[in-house]
Protein backbone atom coordinates (compact mmCIF):
# COMPACT_ATOMS: atom_id res chain seq x y z
CA UNK A 1 0.00 0.00 0.00
CA UNK A 2 2.57 2.65 -1.07
CA UNK A 3 -0.21 5.24 -1.56
CA UNK A 4 -3.38 5.37 0.51
CA UNK A 5 -6.05 7.95 -0.28
CA UNK A 6 -8.09 9.09 2.72
CA UNK A 7 -11.52 10.63 2.34
CA UNK A 8 -14.34 11.50 4.68
CA UNK A 9 -18.05 10.92 4.31
CA UNK A 10 -18.35 14.70 4.73
CA UNK A 11 -16.76 17.55 6.63
CA UNK A 12 -15.88 17.47 10.33
CA UNK A 13 -15.81 13.68 10.63
CA UNK A 14 -12.25 13.49 11.97
CA UNK A 15 -10.43 12.89 8.70
CA UNK A 16 -7.26 14.83 9.53
CA UNK A 17 -6.88 13.28 12.97
CA UNK A 18 -7.50 9.84 11.47
CA UNK A 19 -4.83 10.57 8.86
CA UNK A 20 -2.45 11.51 11.68
CA UNK A 21 -3.24 8.25 13.49
CA UNK A 22 -2.53 6.19 10.36
CA UNK A 23 0.73 8.10 9.91
CA UNK A 24 1.74 7.61 13.56
CA UNK A 25 1.03 3.88 13.45
CA UNK A 26 3.02 3.49 10.24
CA UNK A 27 5.93 5.43 11.72
CA UNK A 28 5.85 3.25 14.84
CA UNK A 29 6.07 0.22 12.56
CA UNK A 30 9.26 1.63 11.06
CA UNK A 31 7.88 2.99 7.78
CA UNK A 32 8.74 6.35 6.27
CA UNK A 33 5.62 8.43 5.67
CA UNK A 34 4.59 11.45 3.60
CA UNK A 35 1.26 13.24 3.90
CA UNK A 36 -0.08 15.12 0.89
CA UNK A 37 -3.04 17.48 1.20
CA UNK A 38 -4.66 17.66 -2.20
CA UNK A 39 -6.22 21.08 -1.70
CA UNK A 40 -6.05 23.06 1.53
CA UNK A 41 -8.77 25.63 2.02
CA UNK A 42 -9.62 28.04 4.80
CA UNK A 43 -6.14 29.00 5.96
CA UNK A 44 -3.84 31.91 5.24
CA UNK A 45 -0.43 31.73 3.56
CA UNK A 46 1.54 31.37 6.80
CA UNK A 47 -0.95 29.35 8.83
CA UNK A 48 -0.53 25.61 9.43
CA UNK A 49 -2.83 23.45 7.33
CA UNK A 50 -4.04 19.89 7.70
CA UNK A 51 -0.77 18.32 6.52
CA UNK A 52 1.13 20.33 9.12
CA UNK A 53 -1.35 19.24 11.80
CA UNK A 54 -0.75 15.62 10.83
CA UNK A 55 3.00 16.21 11.15
CA UNK A 56 2.54 17.87 14.56
CA UNK A 57 0.57 14.94 15.93
CA UNK A 58 2.29 12.03 14.21
CA UNK A 59 5.90 13.18 14.22
CA UNK A 60 8.46 12.68 11.49
CA UNK A 61 6.39 12.78 8.33
CA UNK A 62 7.00 14.76 5.17
CA UNK A 63 4.12 17.24 4.90
CA UNK A 64 3.13 18.66 1.52
CA UNK A 65 0.26 20.47 -0.21
CA UNK A 66 -0.63 20.75 -3.86
CA UNK A 67 -2.68 23.95 -3.58
CA UNK A 68 -3.94 26.35 -0.90
CA UNK A 69 -6.87 28.76 -0.95
CA UNK A 70 -7.88 31.22 1.78
CA UNK A 71 -11.64 30.70 2.07
CA UNK A 72 -13.14 27.62 3.81
CA UNK A 73 -15.02 26.37 0.76
CA UNK A 74 -14.92 23.46 -1.65
CA UNK A 75 -11.58 23.61 -3.51
CA UNK A 76 -13.09 24.47 -6.90
CA UNK A 77 -15.19 27.26 -5.41
CA UNK A 78 -12.33 28.55 -3.27
CA UNK A 79 -10.00 28.65 -6.27
CA UNK A 80 -12.53 30.52 -8.40
CA UNK A 81 -13.24 33.11 -5.72
CA UNK A 82 -9.53 33.62 -5.08
CA UNK A 83 -8.85 34.10 -8.79
CA UNK A 84 -6.33 31.29 -8.71
CA UNK A 85 -5.79 28.20 -10.81
CA UNK A 86 -7.64 25.17 -9.48
CA UNK A 87 -5.86 22.01 -8.50
CA UNK A 88 -6.20 19.19 -11.04
CA UNK A 89 -6.38 15.48 -10.20
CA UNK A 90 -3.37 14.89 -12.45
CA UNK A 91 -1.30 17.33 -10.35
CA UNK A 92 -2.22 15.58 -7.13
CA UNK A 93 -1.46 12.14 -8.58
CA UNK A 94 1.88 13.34 -9.92
CA UNK A 95 2.86 14.82 -6.54
CA UNK A 96 1.84 11.63 -4.73
CA UNK A 97 3.71 9.42 -7.17
CA UNK A 98 6.87 11.46 -6.67
CA UNK A 99 6.59 11.22 -2.89
CA UNK A 100 6.07 7.46 -3.22
CA UNK A 101 9.52 7.10 -4.76
CA UNK A 102 11.02 8.48 -1.54
CA UNK A 103 8.71 7.08 1.16
CA UNK A 104 7.26 3.72 2.17
CA UNK A 105 3.78 5.18 2.52
CA UNK A 106 2.09 8.27 1.09
CA UNK A 107 -1.21 9.39 2.60
CA UNK A 108 -3.26 11.60 0.28
CA UNK A 109 -5.88 13.51 2.25
CA UNK A 110 -8.83 14.97 0.43
CA UNK A 111 -11.03 17.94 1.30
CA UNK A 112 -14.47 17.06 2.63
CA UNK A 113 -16.06 14.09 0.88
CA UNK A 114 -15.07 11.92 -2.05
CA UNK A 115 -16.84 13.92 -4.77
CA UNK A 116 -16.01 17.46 -3.65
CA UNK A 117 -14.94 19.19 -6.85
CA UNK A 118 -11.41 20.41 -7.40
CA UNK A 119 -11.99 22.24 -10.68
CA UNK A 120 -14.57 23.35 -13.24
CA UNK A 121 -14.19 20.05 -15.10
CA UNK A 122 -15.49 18.15 -12.08
CA UNK A 123 -12.23 16.52 -11.03
CA UNK A 124 -12.37 14.89 -7.60
CA UNK A 125 -10.37 12.85 -5.13
CA UNK A 126 -11.90 9.74 -6.69
CA UNK A 127 -10.15 10.67 -9.93
CA UNK A 128 -6.87 11.00 -8.04
CA UNK A 129 -7.28 7.50 -6.61
CA UNK A 130 -8.06 6.13 -10.07
CA UNK A 131 -4.97 7.74 -11.59
CA UNK A 132 -2.82 6.27 -8.82
CA UNK A 133 -4.55 2.90 -8.66
CA UNK A 134 -4.69 3.53 -4.91
CA UNK A 135 -7.12 2.22 -2.28
CA UNK A 136 -9.40 4.72 -0.55
CA UNK A 137 -9.83 4.61 3.23
CA UNK A 138 -13.15 6.13 4.36
CA UNK A 139 -13.43 8.08 7.60
CA UNK A 140 -16.99 8.21 8.90
CA UNK A 141 -18.83 9.72 11.82
CA UNK A 142 -20.21 7.47 14.55
CA UNK A 143 -23.83 8.48 14.99
CA UNK A 144 -27.16 8.90 13.32
CA UNK A 145 -26.92 9.59 9.58
CA UNK A 146 -23.57 7.92 9.04
CA UNK A 147 -25.01 4.78 7.42
CA UNK A 148 -26.41 6.75 4.49
CA UNK A 149 -23.30 8.81 3.78
CA UNK A 150 -20.99 5.83 4.24
CA UNK A 151 -23.01 3.63 1.89
CA UNK A 152 -23.18 6.36 -0.75
CA UNK A 153 -19.41 6.78 -0.58
CA UNK A 154 -18.81 3.03 -0.74
CA UNK A 155 -21.17 2.63 -3.70
CA UNK A 156 -19.38 5.37 -5.61
CA UNK A 157 -16.01 3.74 -4.99
CA UNK A 158 -17.38 0.39 -6.19
CA UNK A 159 -18.92 1.96 -9.28
CA UNK A 160 -15.54 3.43 -10.17
CA UNK A 161 -13.70 0.17 -9.57
CA UNK A 162 -11.76 1.60 -6.63
CA UNK A 163 -10.70 -0.46 -3.63
CA UNK A 164 -12.21 0.32 -0.23
CA UNK A 165 -10.00 -1.40 2.37
CA UNK A 166 -12.19 -0.32 5.25
CA UNK A 167 -13.85 2.35 7.34
CA UNK A 168 -12.45 4.23 10.32
CA UNK A 169 -14.73 6.01 12.78
CA UNK A 170 -13.16 9.43 13.16
CA UNK A 171 -14.55 10.32 16.58
CA UNK A 172 -16.01 7.75 18.96
CA UNK A 173 -17.87 9.43 21.84
CA UNK A 174 -17.00 8.63 25.44
CA UNK A 175 -20.68 7.98 26.14
CA UNK A 176 -21.92 6.52 22.86
CA UNK A 177 -25.64 6.67 22.13
CA UNK A 178 -27.74 3.78 20.84
CA UNK A 179 -27.36 4.73 17.18
CA UNK A 180 -23.58 4.87 17.42
CA UNK A 181 -23.36 1.48 19.13
CA UNK A 182 -25.70 -0.13 16.59
CA UNK A 183 -23.67 1.40 13.76
CA UNK A 184 -20.67 -0.70 14.76
CA UNK A 185 -22.51 -3.70 13.35
CA UNK A 186 -24.18 -1.87 10.48
CA UNK A 187 -21.27 0.11 9.02
CA UNK A 188 -19.46 -2.98 7.65
CA UNK A 189 -22.74 -4.16 6.12
CA UNK A 190 -23.58 -0.94 4.28
CA UNK A 191 -20.00 -0.29 3.17
CA UNK A 192 -19.11 -3.86 2.26
CA UNK A 193 -15.80 -3.33 4.06
CA UNK A 194 -14.47 -3.95 7.58
CA UNK A 195 -14.13 -1.45 10.37
CA UNK A 196 -10.44 -0.64 10.62
CA UNK A 197 -10.48 1.60 13.65
CA UNK A 198 -12.23 4.02 15.96
CA UNK A 199 -10.56 7.14 17.31
CA UNK A 200 -11.75 8.44 20.68
CA UNK A 201 -13.41 11.84 20.65
CA UNK A 202 -10.86 14.53 21.44
CA UNK A 203 -7.89 12.51 20.19
CA UNK A 204 -6.59 15.51 18.29
CA UNK A 205 -6.32 17.49 21.53
CA UNK A 206 -3.79 15.05 22.99
CA UNK A 207 -0.19 16.09 23.18
CA UNK A 208 1.97 14.69 20.38
CA UNK A 209 3.74 12.13 22.56
CA UNK A 210 0.47 10.78 23.97
CA UNK A 211 -1.11 10.75 20.52
CA UNK A 212 1.76 8.79 18.97
CA UNK A 213 1.75 6.26 21.79
CA UNK A 214 -2.01 5.68 21.59
CA UNK A 215 -2.56 5.78 17.82
CA UNK A 216 -1.74 2.11 17.08
CA UNK A 217 -4.35 1.05 19.66
CA UNK A 218 -7.06 2.87 17.66
CA UNK A 219 -6.36 1.11 14.36
CA UNK A 220 -6.63 -2.45 13.08
CA UNK A 221 -3.61 -4.56 12.05
CA UNK A 222 -4.12 -3.69 8.37
CA UNK A 223 -3.24 -0.11 9.37
CA UNK A 224 -0.29 -1.21 11.51
CA UNK A 225 -2.32 -1.15 14.72
CA UNK A 226 -3.64 -3.55 17.36
CA UNK A 227 -7.34 -2.53 17.50
CA UNK A 228 -9.78 -5.46 17.43
CA UNK A 229 -13.10 -4.61 15.79
CA UNK A 230 -14.91 -7.64 17.25
CA UNK A 231 -13.76 -6.92 20.79
CA UNK A 232 -14.69 -3.26 20.45
CA UNK A 233 -18.13 -4.17 19.10
CA UNK A 234 -18.77 -6.57 21.96
CA UNK A 235 -17.67 -4.01 24.53
CA UNK A 236 -19.98 -1.34 23.09
CA UNK A 237 -22.90 -3.64 22.17
CA UNK A 238 -26.36 -2.19 22.90
Phi, psi and omega in degrees: 000065183295330175232130176234122177270135182239121179236162173252166173279356179174194178274157175059039177254002179096023185297316183292319178293322176297320176299318178297321179294317177298318179296315182297319179294321178294319177298318180296333178275003175091014181264148173274139191228138169239146177239125182243118174270119185296313179209113180267126177237158173082015176225152180280175185302324185253008180269147177291137178258193183296320180296322178291326176293321175300316179296321179298316183283316189274331182107227193284066175253156170275121182254132182215155174230152174268319181209156180219135180227145190285329186270143182280072184229174172304144185307316180297318179292317180297320179295316180298316182290332179275354182067031182244162178293138177286161173278141180252146177307323180297324178294318180295315180298319180296317180296319180293318180297322178294316179297327181292339177284346185241357183223155177287329184217132174242124177258119180256110182263129178277190178237115183070225184267180188299323187255017172297132188278136176273327189213177183290344179275356178087018177296142184222177176297329177299323177293324177299312180299321179295317179298325182272344188064035188257147173290158182237113175276133182254127175258125185236159173280169186270325197262202185304133180101343185288333182296319180294309183292326179290317179294320178300317179295315180297319179296322179293318178299316179297317181298330181269000180073027181261145182280133173247100182290333180169182182238137174244132175278120189284339181204103180265120186291149179297325178239081187291139178278177184299317181299315181299316182293322176292327182295339177299325177276327187275331182300316177296329180291310185287333181270338186070023183214155183284158167286130182245011177160165175210118180269135179293145176304138180084007182302324182291346179271354177292154172293155183305318182296316179294321179298313183295323179292323185274333189308315181298336181281351179262353188234149181286165181305328180297336178254027176069025180245191183236005184294137181247112184297319182295317180295320179295318180296317179295319180296324185260007186301138180287000000 
